[in-house]
């Protein structure tokens, strides 16, 4: 891949900042960086020792960009992604706007990179979906899946920078013996668990829960029976998922372990007797999907339980988007 001209819309947000960090760490050949924002100018980003001013997205020259990461609002993606794509820019979009568009591929590189084809707009899934399908895909391919039930434990950084500050301030207030007033969420998140993420929708499932079901089905290309309960927890970074699955054919527990051990993008971290079980603190700053607590269900002959953890800002957002770009490197040779 020769030096790329890379734009990042939302460069000063949590995901945008993480994209910059991951580009540096992976030594991606960036010839020119164009940080963008929907608001006014005056801000800047740091990249490889240089201070680069943020430009207004409505003034960018798309003909001078090869690939654009969109890490802003649905409205920004709706307005600017088609414009960028019309100039031949490969747009990798982290918003939810295009995810269920049948004309736009929804990509997790370890699972379905080939589905990207020659599309100029490519959607990156929801953070909780990404880690789930990375863990499920090797099992689906080798043993088949009949049903999946997942409960998520999602960090506040999935809501944005404001939520991180909210948790910090609410924790201080609670430790001082006072009850904090809710702000980012309807109730306090510090020392609490919220049994919902996003707003309630059809059948009393939340938007986050529908994303897990519908996005996974689109990525796998089949109507997999997958139900979810999405929960917000007082963790800064790192989404966790308790996953129950039923395979299509009978399989030994060790076969499932071997399958996960060999899977791309997965780290099997599963020795409870030695204290080796994945937690959000383990995965923070990592790009792999960690899987542990692999065990057979006590009451179903083809049922298994897993615990899946990943850094939601990296693999759940920035790294997945950059891996998509890397997988399409032939476009810029």
N, C-alpha and C positions, 0 to 999 in steps of 0.2 A: 504494500500500500504506500503510494507516494504521499508527500505532504498534503494534508487535507485542509480545506477552508471550512471551518466548523463554526456554526452559529448555535447559541444556546438561548432560547427564549425562556425567561424566568431564571436568569443566571445568578441572581442574588438570593433566591429562595433556598430552602433546605435541599431539595433535589438538585437544583442547579449547582449549588456549591459542591455537592457530592459528585456530580458529573465532572466538574473541574478537577477534583481531587483524584478521582479514578483515572481520568485521562493522564494526569501526571504520573501516577503510580504505574500505569501500564505502558508508559512511554509511547503513547499513541503519537504517530507522526502528524502533528498539527502545524501546518504552514501559517495559517492565519486564524485567530480566534475572534469571533464577533459576538460579544455578550449583548443580549437584547432584553428589553423590558417594555411592557405596555404603557407604563407611566412615563413621567418626565425624566430628563437626564440628571446628571449630578452625581450618580453613584459610579462605583468602579469595582472590578474584581482583580484578584491577584492570580497570576498564572505563570508558573515557571520563572519566578523572580521578576516578573513584569507587572506593572499596574496598568490595567486596560479599562478605559471608560466604557460605560454601558450606553448603548445606542437605543433610540426609540425604534420599535419594530416597524412602525409605519413609514420609516425613512430608510430602511435597509435596502441594499442592492442585492436582490436574490440571485442575480446572474453572477455574483462574485462569491457564491456559497456552494459547497458540494453537499454537505449534510447538515441538517438542522435538528437539534434536540428541542422538543417542545415540552417544557415543564412548568406550564402556567395553567390558566383556567380553561374550561370547556369553550367559553366564548372566544378566547384568543385562538384556540385551535380551529374552531369553526371558521373564523374570519381569515386567518393568515396561512394555515396549512395548505389549502388548495392553491393560494396565490404562489407560495414558495414552490410547490410541486409543479406548477405550470412552467416554471423556469428550469425544470430538470433537477431541482433539489430533492434529495432523499430526506423525507421528514420522518423522524421517529418520535412518536407522540406518546407522552405519559398521561395525558388527560384521559377521561373516560368517553370523550365525545365520539370517537370513531370505532370503539372496540366492538360493538355489535353490528356495525355496518357490514353487510355481506360482501361489499366490494373491497373492503380494507382487511388485509391479513392481520391477525392477532398472534404475535410471535413470542415464543420462549425458545431461544436457540437450541437448548438441549433436547427439545421436544419436537419442534415443527418448523425449523428454519427454512426448509424447502418451500413452505407455503408462502413465503415472502414473494417469490417469483420476481417479476420486474416492477412491482408496485412502487410508486413514488411516495405514498403515504402508508406508513406501517405503524400499527398500534402496539404499544407495550401494555400488558395486562395489569390489573390491580395487584398490589404488592402481595396480598395474602394468596391470590390465585397462583402467582408465579412459583412460590415455594411449594405449594401443594402439588402442582402438576409435575414439577421436577422430581418430587419424591414418588408420585404415583406412576409416572410414565414407564419406568422399567418393569414395574409389577404388571401394569396393563399389557405391555407388549409380550411378556413372557408367560403370564398365567391368566390373563383376562381379569376383568373386574365386573361384578354384578351390581355392587352397591357401595357407596361411600357416605359416611356421616362424619362431618368435621365440626369441631368447636374451636374457635380461634381465641387467642388471648393477645390482643393487638396493642402495641405501644402507642403512646400519645403523639410521637413524632409523625405518625401517619396522618394526623390532623393538621400538622404544620408547626411552624416555629412558635406561634402564640400558645399552643397547647403545652409545649415544653416549659415555657415560662409559667403557665398556669399551674402545672403540677409542682414546680419548684416553690412558687409562692404559697400554694395551698398547703404543702407539706410544712413549710415554716409556720404558717398560721396554726395548723393542727398541733404541731409540737409545742407551740406556745400555750396550748390549752384552750384555744378558741375554735369555733366551727367556721370554716371558710365559706364565703359567699360564692356560689357557682358563677362561672363566667363563660369559659369556652364550651363547657358541657352543661346540660340541664341540671345536674347535681355535681357536687364536688367529686373529683377523680382521685385526690390524694387519699391513700389508705382505704380505697374503695374499689369496687368492681361494677362496671356499667354493663348490664346484660343486653346491650344493643350498640351497634355502630351505624351511623347514618340514620336516615329517617325511615319510618315504617311504610311499607308498600303493600302490594297484593299479598293476600293470605297471611298478613301480619308478619311477613318476613321483611327484614330491612334491605335497603339498597345494597349494602355490603354483602349480605347473604345471597341475594340474587346474582350479584357479580360472580361470586364463587361458583355458583351453579352454572350460569349461562356462559361465562367465559371459559370455564373448564370444558364444557361440552363443545364449544366452538374450536378450541385448541386441539382437542382430541378427535374432532370430527365425528362424534357420535353422541347419542342422547344418553349419556351415562347418568344413572340414578344417583345424584349427589345432592345431599341436603346439608345445610350449614346453620350454625348459631355463632354469630360474631359478637365478641365481648371486648370491651375496652378495659385495659388494666393500667395501674400506675407504674409503668415502665417507660423509660425514655426512648430506647431504641431496641428493636428486635421483636418480631412477631412470632408467637408460638401457636402450634395447632395440635390438638388431640384428634387423631384420625382413626376411625374404625372403617375397615374395608372387608369386603367379601370377594374372594377370588372366584373365577368361573370354574376352575378345575382344582382338585385336591392338590395340596402342595405342603411340603414340610416347612417348618419354621426356619430351619437353617438355609433352605433354598431362598426364602425371602431375604434373609440376611445377605447371602451371597449376591443376590440380584442387586440389592442396594449398595453393597460394598463395591461393585463393579460399575455402578451407574455414573455417567458423566454429571458433574456438578454437585454430587452428593458426597457427604462425609458421614459414614456410619460411626457413631460415637455412643456405644451401647455396651457398657459393662457395669450394671448397677452395683455389683459387689465391690467394685473399685471406685465407685463414685463417678463413673463416666456416663453421664446423661446430659444431653444438651440443654443449655439455658440461654436466655438473651444475653447475659454478660459474656458467655463464651463466644457468641457469634458476632458481637459488635465489632465492626471494622473488617469482617470477613466477607468473602464473596460466594462461599459454598452454602448449600442447604444441608443443615445438620439433621440427622435422623437418629433417634434412640427409642428406648422403651419398646423394642420390637417383641411382641409376645402374642401367642395364640389366644383367641377368645375361648372362654371356658364353656360356652354353650352353643357355639356354631362350628361345625367341622371345617369350614372354609373361611372363618373369620379371624382377622388379625388387628392388632392395635399398634399404632406408631405415634411417636411424638416428634414433630417437625418444627425446626426453628431456623430463622434466617434474619439477617439484617435488612429491615424493610427499606432503608434509604439506599442501600447498595444493591444487593441482588434483587430486592423488591422494586427497584426504580432505576438508579443510575447505571449500575453494572449491567443489568439486563439490556438496557438501551444501547450501551456501548458494545456489548457482545453481538447485538443485532448488526450494528455497523461493521464490526470486525468480520462477521459472517458474510457480509456483502462486499468485501474488499475488492472483489473482481470488478466492481462498477467503476473503480477509480484507477485501475491499472493502465 
